[in-house]
Amino acid sequence: MAVDVKRHARHIVLKELGGPGQQKLSRARITVIGAGGLGAPALLYLAAAGVGHVRIVDADTVSLSNLQRQILFRTDDVNASKVERAKAALNALDPGVEVEAVNLKATDETLPDLLSDADLVLDGCDDFDTRFAVNRAAIKARIPLVSGAVGRWEGQVGVFAPHLKPGAPCYQCWVPETPPDAEDCAVMGVVGALTGVIGSMMAMEAIKLISCAGEPLLGRIGFYDGLSGRMRTVSLPASRSCPACASGRTDSPRSPRA
């Protein structure tokens, strides 16, 4: 994908990004798991940023209750495939971005192919089994995982890439198993604008990772409390007993694929 200088002028004038960073974005291939509350804003900002290839993975259809937070969709999209409607929205935003719609559930069986040519993966799904599967697949593919989660008024985002930094954790170093009190948004609720905050932060981390700008949240979790307006960041150690990454951990860092 060629860089549209006029479209991306506000990126190009940034000293931390500039023309070289924008070119990296134009060559990047990003897989996004989930086109829901987090995936929707993340996808919009990735396409707007000029990411060359975006693969959207989701097996669901649009429901009326999604529209409170999933800003990719409109009322006329109800009952339609999420990935197909998301692709149409991104194509309308920037026809130069190559968008691949994959109407499929992310599992241990499907994820190797979905990540085989990706530079990084964003996970915005809402169940722990899928999060663990995406984490395992990202470790095997040796690509960074940008993970986000929301509930009620609080959200969090982190970057997991144990292959990039000695001692960096993977997602399961932090959450080794499904919490006993885990609930989804249908049960506990979520304020719609919160998903925009966290989804946008996920896109920000992806842009930094691809363009090598700033300091990604590598091995750190950013927490946002919407009710108080407070944000904080916590560093995470790797777990020697992690079921996903402990056995394959090395001390040799690897450069990002992008």
N, C-alpha and C positions, 0 to 999 in steps of 0.2 A: 504494500500500500504506500503510494507516494504521499509525502507530507503536503498538505494544503496550507500554505504559508499564511494566507489571509484568515482561514478558519481558526488556525491555532496560534495566531499572533500573540495572544496573551500568555501562552506557554513559552513561546520562543524568546520573549523578552526577559523571562526569568533567568537570572544568572545560574541558578542551581539546576536548571533544566535545559533551556536553550534549544538550538537546532539539533545538536547531537542527542539530547534526551528525547526530543520529539521523534527523531528518527528511530530510536530504540522502541518507543511506544508503537510506532507504525509497523514495526516488524514483530511485535509481541503476539504471542498466542496464549490466551487466558481461558481456562475452563471455569465456569461458574455453576456450582451445584445449588439448585433451587432458584426459581424465579418468583419468590414470594416477597415477604415484607423486607428482607435484607437484600435479596437478589435484585429486586426492582430498582431501587435507587443506585445500587452499585453498578448495575448494567448500564443505566442511563449515563452515569459519569464516566464509565470506561469507554463507551461509544463516543461520548462528547470529547473525551481526551484524545481520541484518534488511535485507540488500540487496533492493530491491524486485523486480528482474528479473534472473535469471541464465540465460544461454544457454550450454549445454554442447555443445562440438563435438568429436566423436570418431567414427571409423568402425570402431573395433575391438570385439571381443568380449572378455569376461573369460576369462582363462586361469588355471590353477591356480598358475602361477608368479607371477602378479600379486599374490596374496594376502599375500605376504611384506611388502608395503609399501603396497598400494593399499587403504587402510582403509575406503573406501566400500563394498567388496564383501564377500560371504560365500561360503562353499563352494557353496551352492545357486545362486549367480549364475554359476558357470562355464559358458561357452559362450553366455551371454546378452549382449545389447547393453549396452555400457558406459554409454552415455548414458541408456538407459531405466532401468537399475538405479540409476544415479546420481540420476536424477530422483526415483525412488521413495524413495531414502534422504533426499534433501533435503526432499521433501514430508512425510516422517515426522518430520523434525526441526522444521520450521516450515511448516505448511500455508499460511501467509500469503504466503510467498515464491513468486513466479511463476517457474516453472522451465521452460525450453524445451530439449528434447532434440533435437539435430541430428545425425543419424547420417550424417555426411558428412566427407570429408577436407578440411582447410583448404588451399586452393590460391590462386594468383593469380586464378583465375576465380571461386571461391566466396567469398573473403574480403570483397570490397566489400559484398555484401549482409549478411554476418555481422557487419560492424562499422558498418553505415550508421547505426544508431540507438544505438550503444553509447557510454557515457561513457569507458570504458577497456577494455583487453584484457589478459588474463593469458595468457602463453604458457608452458605446461609440456610442450611436445612434446619428442621425443628425436631429432630429425634436423634438420640445418642447412638443408636446402632449405625446410622448413616454417618454420623460424625466420626465414629471410630473407624469405619471402613475407609472414609476419605483420608483420614490421618495415615492409616497403614499404606494406602496406595501412594500418597504423597511421599512418604519415607522411601518406598521402593523405587519410585520414579526420580527421587532426589530433586524435588522441586519444592519451593516454599508453599506453605499453606497459610492463607489468611482466613481466620475463623471469627465469626461473629455470632452473638446470641442476644436475645432480648426477652424481657418478661415484665409485665406490669409497667413500671416507670423506669426500670434500670436496664442498662445494656453493657456489653463488653466486646472488645475486639483484641485479637492478638495475632502474632506472626510466629509460626512454628517451622523451623528449618534446621534440624540437628546436623545436617550435612554441611551447613555454612559456617558454623561456629562451634568450636569445642566447648562442651558443657551446656550447649543450648538444648532446651527441652522440646519434646514433641507434644501434641495435644494430650495424649494419654499420660504423659508425665504429670500433667495437671489434673486431669479427670480420668483416673484409672478405670472406673467402671460407672455404669449408670447410677446416678444418685437415687436413693430409695424414695425421696420425696419429689422426683422429677415430674413436672406437669407441662403440658403444652399450652399455647396461647388461647386455645378454645376454652380451657378450664380457668386459667388464671387471668386472662385478659392482657391487653397491651395497648398503650396509647399509640396511635398511628404515627405521629411525628417522631417518636423515638426510633422507629425502624429507619426513618430517613437519616437521622443522626448517625446511627451505627453503620448502616449500609454505605453512607458517604465516607465514613472513616475507613471502611474496608477498601473502597475504591482508592482512597488516598494512600493507604499502605501499599496497594498494588502498584500505583503510579510511582511511588518512591522506590520500590524494589526493582521495577523494570528500568527506570531511568537512572538508578544509583544516586538519587538525590536524598539528602538529609539522613536521618537515622530511623530506620524502620523499627517497629515494635518487636524486634527479634528477641524471643525469650522473655517478653514482657506482655502483660495484659493491661489494657486501658479500660477503666471502669467509668461509667457515666450515670449519674443519678439525676433523672429528669425533674424530680420534685424539688430538689434542693439546688439544682444547677451546678453541682460539684463534680469535678473529675479528678481521678487519681490513677497513678500507674504503679504496678507492682511487678518486680522481677521474679522470675520463676527458675528454680534450679532443675536440672535434669534428674530423673529418678533412676537409681541403679536397679530398681526392680520393675521398671516400666514394662508392661506386657507387649508394647509395640516396638520400642527402639533400643532397649537396653542390650540385647544380644548382638546388635549390629553396630553399636556405637564405636566410633574411631576418634582419634585425636587430630585427624588431618582435615582442616577446613577445605571447602570446595567453593569455587567462584560461582555466582549465579549463572544460570543458563543464558539469561538475557544479556 
